[in-house]
Amino acid sequence: MSVAHAHRELDGLRWAGLSGPRLEVFRALGEEYRAEIAEAVHSLPEWPALDRYARTDTGLVRLSRLSALTRVNHAQEYAELAAMAQGANQSERTLLLVNLRGDLPAQASSAGCSDLAWPGRVFAHNEDGGAELAGRLLLVTLDCAGEVPVTALWYPGMLPSNAFTLTGHGLVFGLDHLPVTEPAIAPGRHFVARAVHRARDLDEAVRLLTELPSAGGFAYNLAELRTGRVAHVEAAAGSSAVEEAGEGPFWHTNHLRHLDLPELVTRSSRERAKVLDALEPPAEPDVEWFLDVLTSPHPRGVCRQPAEGDTATLATCVVDLAAAELTVVPSSGKRFTCSVAAALAGP
């Protein structure tokens, strides 16, 4: 069975859709974006340090243990990465190292994202990444045979799991990097995040995140379209903490709010947290209010400009939970809105 491809150019964002057998889809994804993957991997600011660390005795031992645990406990997701590497003509080691970079002892970094949600109303995510990645981020819809589709923001070379995702089970994911300084010896966090895409509802997603340990850390911000429920799970260094939203705004940035673990907290994460914590929402907050918060710079909002450092807001994704609509605003481009059903159908 061959893989079907579809493409669409949004203003400021490319959208690709692939459907077919799982591993053939990932092999085709690697092949189609071979040049982008090679460029993205080797232009990562962390790449030289990652490569050096992987060649030290300490790095070799840790990476060997992390990769073995990942391969055993997340064989399906590991096979996806291997297939993508094959299609991209990259070594499996290279893509594995890039996908495990957040599972290694944290270095000083300005990486981060922001999430803001309101149960029953709106879920919003700012995807922040290296300013050099502007224009390289894609929207991809993967429709693997026998499974529900997923539509995700995708960094070429990464598993499509570390940013923003919609799934055919009616779940919305927004992930925030948590730079813990003492990661566990456990599977890689990208592989855990990808495995949770199979969850059929919010309760199952939360359960999986508390049962599947990861070496590094993510704050998983979750919403369920059917019920409008919102929750977040901090999963880091083999530990987890869960909080479900009550009434009112619910937010997360890039430092721990519930777990007590050693971490590197950036000034940017603290400043964005202060903005979100001090919000005075209108009585009936709508998509426009959320967009204003996420696309406005500090101190009005949490949009990060390239001038602030080496990290910028690359895209904003907002889901109207009541209307089941997705709005995407690329950093350089025009706003795009469609139904969740259309987003999952692909370009």
Salt bridges, closest charged atoms under 4 A:
GLU32 OE1 - HIS5 ND1 2.55
GLU32 OE2 - HIS7 NE2 2.09
GLU36 OE2 - ARG14 NH1 3.04
GLU39 OE2 - ARG136 NH2 3.00
GLU46 OE2 - ARG101 NE 3.61
ASP51 OD1 - ARG55 NH2 3.27
ASP51 OD1 - ARG93 NH2 3.23
GLU77 OE1 - HIS74 ND1 3.56
GLU77 OE2 - ARG198 NH1 2.49
GLU80 OE2 - ARG22 NH1 1.65
GLU80 OE1 - ARG194 NE 2.88
ASP115 OD1 - HIS125 ND1 2.93
GLU127 OE1 - HIS125 NE2 2.76
ASP128 OD2 - ARG304 NH1 3.75
GLU147 OE2 - ARG22 NH2 2.22
ASP203 OD1 - ARG229 NH2 2.86
GLU204 OE2 - ARG207 NH2 3.84
GLU211 OE1 - ARG207 NH1 2.90
GLU224 OE2 - ARG226 NH2 3.88
GLU224 OE1 - ARG229 NH1 3.93
GLU234 OE2 - HIS252 NE2 2.72
GLU243 OE1 - HIS232 NE2 3.72
GLU243 OE1 - HIS258 NE2 2.83
GLU244 OE2 - ARG229 NE 2.83
GLU271 OE2 - ARG267 NE 2.88
GLU284 OE1 - ARG121 NH1 2.96
GLU288 OE2 - ARG335 NH2 2.61
ASP292 OD1 - ARG300 NH2 2.83
